[in-house]
Amino acid sequence: MPQNKSHDQFLSIVVIGASGDLAVKKIFPALFALFCRKLLPESFVCYGYARTELNDEAFRMLLMGSLSCRYTPGESECRSLMDAFLSRCHYVSGGYDDPLGLLRLKSVMESQEQHDLPVTRLFYLSVPPFLFLPTAQSLKEAGMAEEIPEKQKLRVVVEKPFGRDRQSSDALTRDLRHVFTEEQSYRIDHYLGKEVVQNLMALRFANLIFEPIWNRNNIHYIRFCWSEDIGTEGRAGYFDHYGIIRDVMQNHLLQMLALITMEEPLSLEPEQVRNEKVKALRAVQPVRFEDMVIGQYTEANYKGQVQKGYLQETGVPADSITPTYGAAILKLRNRRWDGVPFLLSAGKGLNTRRTGIHIEFRHVPGNIFTANSSPVPNSLRIRVQPDAGVSLNIMTKVPGLRMSLEKTELDLSYASAFKEEIPDAYESLLLDVIQGDKSLFIRADELEAAWDIFTPVLHDLEGCAIKPQPYPFGSAGPDSAGALAALYNAEWA
């Protein structure tokens, strides 16, 4: 179990947008899990702030339905821990751009904070992106964004997406720096908190067998896939403003690509890790228009039910050209990866729910086996979700009197290999924020490099009003995505 390094501080955790789904279903349950594992400071208080009119009791009842005692067997102990945690949760209602509402919150916080201990104030902006800046400015106007040496530290967590392109992202970064410094800012991508994603560096750099073959000479292509077999699920208004490229590809998939392609850092010190990720992303060439396919799901019968098409979703304009599917070929220009295609795909309304990485190795040269027993390329699959794990496909002889080969899978399933409860991504990331560890958070120059990859093609697609290709809900996506992969002698499945 990780050690709590923060017992000598008073921690004020402020979740702005506390009545929303993310806060109720992810942030507060993660904080409760840390509390159950005794990983929060002894002196801490949680505050919820949102426009919804609630008192402390109603807020606690709202949270209770999402809390679970995964680390604590026994109903009576679970209830006792819930009561203890919820007693430290308070709520203040007010507007996000309303300094008066935040002044009320400030008053409640100051009445709770113990000034014989250094105070760390952690602000989690669980609000839509267009509210990041107004909320931050209101915090400043209310006098809540001041760091006092030896007495008060500040940390602010900002959710993705951070901007809509390189230009808007730079502007938001610049404007937020008038309130919070880069050192105080934690740009969160929850995929970096997932156990399998955190394992990527261990897989690469703690195992001697992979480094000699982790290059263009041995790897044919690498594929990153993210798919859901659901639609926008009540998030159509938000999704239509951003689309699948901004919502998934520019952040989740690029972060996994950076960890797969980066060079080994000098150490696990946060800046060393982030330096190598930035170098990897800067080596990626901007996506070309001809190397991109976009699609939009249409009405279809799936699993015995008629599923709406995207344009039929509540809140989506009838003429929307927002893509719900994207497929792209990325190329890195450096000594290790030159010539290796990186396939990225993400989509909603597809035929499966999965996220993973597939590494396809090259054919064995000088095949000595017969045509009927010809080896197929080895592959390494990293399953992020569901059924987290890693599998390696190798060729083996089928038992018998003839030399006959068969592809065999060596599989590591996290569920069967590890008996400990696997932490949720938000548990891991929130603990890092509390402890001031920025290894898994996005630095400003890393964000710039990621936007540089997709901004040109986003401007091309939207500037030319390119219509996404239709695909039936519950299918594998547009047929043209397969044709795109075939150009590089690769495939999505």
N, C-alpha and C positions, 0 to 999 in steps of 0.2 A: 504494500500500500504506500502511495506517495506520502511524504511527510508534510505537515502543515508548518510553513515557515513564517506564519503571520500572526502568531498569538500575541505579539507585543504591539498590536495596533488596534485601533477602533475602525471597523469597516462599515461604511454607509453605502449600500447598494441601491441605486435609484434606477428603476426600470420605467422609462418614459414610453407610453403606449402600452401600459400594463394590463389593459382589459382586452387587448388583441390576442389572436390565436397564438402567435409566436411566443408571447410572454407567458400566457396561461398554459400552453401545452409543452413548451420546450424550456424556457428560461427558468421559471420558478421550479418546475420539477427537477431541473439540473442542480439548482441551488439546494433544494431539499436533499437530493442524493449526496451532495458534498457534506451537508450538515449531518446526515446519518453516518457518514464515514469519518466524522470528526475532522474534516478538512477545511472548515471555515474557522476564522478566528473566534476565540471565546466571546469577544465583544463585537457583535455585528447586529445591524438592523437593516431590513429590506423595506424599501418604499416603492409603492406603485403610484404612478401619476398618469392620468389620461383624462379625456373629456367626459367619459361616462360618469354619471353621478352615482357614486357608491360611498358607503361608510366603511370603516375597518371591518366590521362583522360581515357585511355583504361581500367585501373583497376576499376575505378569508374563505368564505363559503364557495366563492367562484374558483379559488385556487385548489381547494380540497379535492374536488372531483378529478383533478389531473395528477395528484401526488400518489406515488406508489412506493412501498417499502421493499425495493428489490434487494437491498443489502441487509435487511433486518427481518428475519423470520419471526413469526409470533404476532398475533393480532393485537394483544395488549401493549406490547412494546412499540409496535407500529403506531398505534393511536397516540401513545404518550409522546413519541417523537414528532408526530404531526402537530399536536397541540403546542409543543415547545417551539417548533419552527414558526407556526402561524402566529404565535403570540408576538413574534418579532417582525411581523409584516404589517405595515401601515399603508394607508391610502389617502391621497389628496387629489381632488378633481380640479381641472383647469385646462385652459387652452394651451397648445404647444407654443404659440407665439405670444403668450400672455405673461409678461413679467410679474403681474400681481398674483396670478395663480402660483407661479414658482416662488414668489416671496412667502406665500402660505406654506409651501413645502419646505422652504428654507427654515422657517420658524419651527416647524415640527422636527426637522433634522437637528437643529441646534439644541433643542430641548432634550434630545436623546443622546447626543454625542458626548462622550466622556473626555474632557479636555486634559485629563492627566495622562492620556495616551495620544501618540501621534494619530491623526485621522487620515484615512484614505477614502476618498469619495470616488465611487465607480458609477459612472452614468452609462446606461445602456440605452441607445437610441433605437428602440423597437418601433419605429414609425416609418411611413412611406418616405422614399428618397427625397421628394420635394419638400419635406418638412425638416430635413437634417439641418440646414442652415438657419431657418427661422427659430428652431428649437435651441440651437447652440447660441445664437445671438441673444435669445431671451434668458438663457442661463447666465450669460455674461452680464446683462442688464440687471438681473436680480442679485448679482454679486456672488454667484455660486460657482464660478469657474476660475477662482483664484487659488493659486498654489502658494503656500506659505512655507518657506524653508524650515525644516525640522518639526513643523507642526501639521501641515496639511498637504497631502498629495492628491493629484487628480488623474483619473483615467477615464477615457471615453471609448465606448465600443460602438462601431458603426457597421450596420449590415450592408450587404450588397443588394442591388447593383449601385456602384459608386459612379454616378454619371451615366451618360448615354453614348459618349464617344470620348476620344482623347481630349478634345477641346473643353467639353463640359466637365469632364473629370478634373482636368487641371484647374478650372475655375473654382470648382467646389473645394478642392484641396487648398487652393490659395485663400479662399474666403474663410474656411474653417480654421485656418492657422491664425486668424485674428482672434480666435477664442481659445483653441487648444493647440499645443505644439505637436510636432510630429512624434516626439517622445511620449506624449500623453495619449496618442491616438492608436487604437487597436481596430484595424479594418478586418472584420471577421468573414471568413468563408468556412461554413461549418463542415464542408467536406474535408478540410485539413485536420479536423478533430476526429474523423472516423478512424477506427483502429487499423483497418487494412491500409489506408492511405498513409498513416504514420509509420506503418511497417515497411513502406517502400524503401526508405533509406537503409533500414536494417537488412532487408532482403538483398540489396545491392552491395552494401559496403561491409557487411558482417559475414559474407559468404564468399570464399575465395573462388568458387566455381563460376560465378557470373561475370566478374570484371573482365577476364580475357576475351569473352565472346560478346560483350555489351557494346557493339559497334557496327558500323556499316558493312564490314567484311562478313559478318555472320547473321545479321538480322535483315530480313527482307522488308518487313513493314511492321508498324505498331498501330494498333487500333484502340481508340477510346470511345466507349459507347455509354450513353445514358438514355434510358427509355422508360416511359410510364404508359400503362394501359388505362389511363384515366384522362379526362379532359382538364379544363382549368379549375374545376371544383370550387366555384364561387369566387375565383380570383381573376375573372375575365377582365375587369376594368384595369387592374394593375398590369396583367399580362399583355393586354393589347397595346399598352404604352411602351413595352420593352421587347417582347418577342423572345423566342427560344435562343437566339444568338447571344443577346445580352444577359438573359436570365440564367443560362447554363454554360454555354460554350466558352464565353469570354472569361469566365471565372472558374467554375468547378473543373471543367475539362483541361483548361490551360494549367491549372495548378497541378493536376496529376501529371500532365506532360512535362512540366518543369522538374518534378521530382524524378521522373523516369530518365530524363536526358541530362540533368545537371552533372557537373564533375564533383568528385568527392570533396567536401569542405575540409578545411584544416582541422576543424573541431566541430562539436555540436553547439558551440556558442551561437546564440541567435543571429548575430550579424554575419557570421561566417556562412551559415546555412543560407540566409537570405541573399548574400552576395552571389552565391553560385546559382541560385534560382534566377536572379536577375540576368546573369550572363547567359543562361540557357534561353530565356525568353527573348533576349535581344538578338539571339542567333536565328530566331524564327522569322522568315520572310513574311511580309504582309500577304494575306490570303488573296489570291487572284480571283477575279470575277468568274472565270471559266472553271475554277476549281471549287465552286460552291453550288450546292443544290438547296433550294428551300421548298417547303411544302406546307400544306394546311389540310387538316383532317376534315372529312365530310361525313354526313350522316350515313350510318350503316348498322346492320344487325350484328351485334357482337355479344357472345355468350348468352344468346337467347333473348337479348333485349335490344330495342332500337336505341342507338346512341346518337345524340345530337351532333351535327356538324359544328365546327367552330363558329361559323357565321350565324348559327342559331342560338348561341350562348347568350344569356342575358348580359347586357352591357357591351356587347361587341357590335360595332357599326356594320351595317349590311355590306358595305364595300371595303371592309378591312383587308389589307394585304399583309397583316402581321403574320410571320411564319410561326407555325407550331412545330415544324421540323426543320432541322438544318444538318447538312453533311458537307464537310470540307476536307480538302487535302492540304496539309501544312508541310513545309520543307524547312529544314535547318541548314544554315550555311556555316558549318565548322568541320574540323578534321574528323570528329567522331561520327557525325551523322549525315554528312553530305551524300545525297542520293537516296536516302531512306524516306519513303513517304509515311507521313503520320496522318491517319484517318480519324477524324472526329465526327461523331454523329450524336444528335440529341433530338428527342421528339416526344410529344404527347399524343395520346390517342393511338398508340401502337399496340402490338400484339403481345407484349410482355413488359414486366417491370424488372429492370436490371440495370446495374451500373458496373462496368468492369473495364479491364485493360487486357488486350490480347497481343502477345508478342510472337510474331511468326518468323521463325528462323529460315535460313536458306536451305535449298536442297543439298543433300550429301553429294559431294563431287565424286566422279568415278564410280558410279553404282556397280557393284559386283553381283547384285542379286538379279533373278529372272524378272521378266516383265510382270508376272503374276504376284511376285513378292517384292516389288519395288518399294523402297521406303518413302514415306511421305515426310514433309518437313516437321521437325519438332516445333512445339509451341508451348508457351508459358502463359497461363491465364490467371489473372488476379481478379477475384470476385469481390467487389466492394459491397454490393447488396443485390438481392438477398443472399443468404447462405454464405457469409463472408468466408473467404478462403483463397488458397493458391493451389493450382494444379499444373503439372508438367506432363505433356504428352511425349512419349518416347516410343521407339519401335522395339518390339520384342519378338522372339521366335514363339510360334504357337506350339505347344507340346504335341509331339507326334513323330512319325518316321520321316517326314519331309521337311525341308527348309521352307517354311511358310511364315511370313512376317505379319504382325498385326499391331496397330496403334494401341498403346496401353496408357492409361492415365494414372499417374502418381498424385494422390489428392490429399491436401491438408484442409480439413474443415475446422474452422475456429470453434464451432459449437461442440464438436467431439474431442478436439485436441486440448482445449482449455476449459477447465471446469469453473474458473472464476467468472463472475458476472462481468460481461464486457461493458465498459462505461459508454454512455451516450456521448456523441460528439460534443454537445454543449457542456457536459460535465468537464471534459478535458480542457476545453477552451476557456471556460469561466475560471477554472482553477489556475490556468496560466495567467489570465488577466490579474487575478488577485495576487499572484506571486510575482507579477511583473515580468513574466517570460514571454517575449515577443516572437519566438521561433516560428509559430504557426500562424502569424498574422501578416497581412500584406503591407509591405513598405510602399512609400509613395512612388519610388522609381520602378518598383515591380509592377505597380498598377499602370504606370505610363507605358511600360514595355508590353503589357498585355493588351492595352487599348490600341497600341500601334499595329498590332497584328490584325485586328478586325475592323478598325475604323474605316479604312479605305473601301472595303467591300460593303460595309453597312451604308456608306454614303452613296456608293454606286447603286445598290439595290433600291434604296429609298428615293434617291434622286431621279432614277429612271422609272419609278413606280412599278417595279417588277412584280408580277402576280405570282404568288406561290403555286406550285403544282399540287393539284388535289390528290388526296389519297384516302381510301375508306378507313373510318375508325376501326381499329383492331387489325390493321394490316401491318406490313413491315416498313411502310413509308413509300415515297414516290419511287417508281421503277427506275427513274433516271439516276437515283443514288447508286444503284448497282452498276449502272453503266459507267459512272464516274470512277468507282473503285476499280472496275475492270481495266480502265486505261492504265492503271498502275499494277496490273496483274495481282489485284488484291480483292477481298470480298468483305462484306459487313457481317455475315452470319458466323 
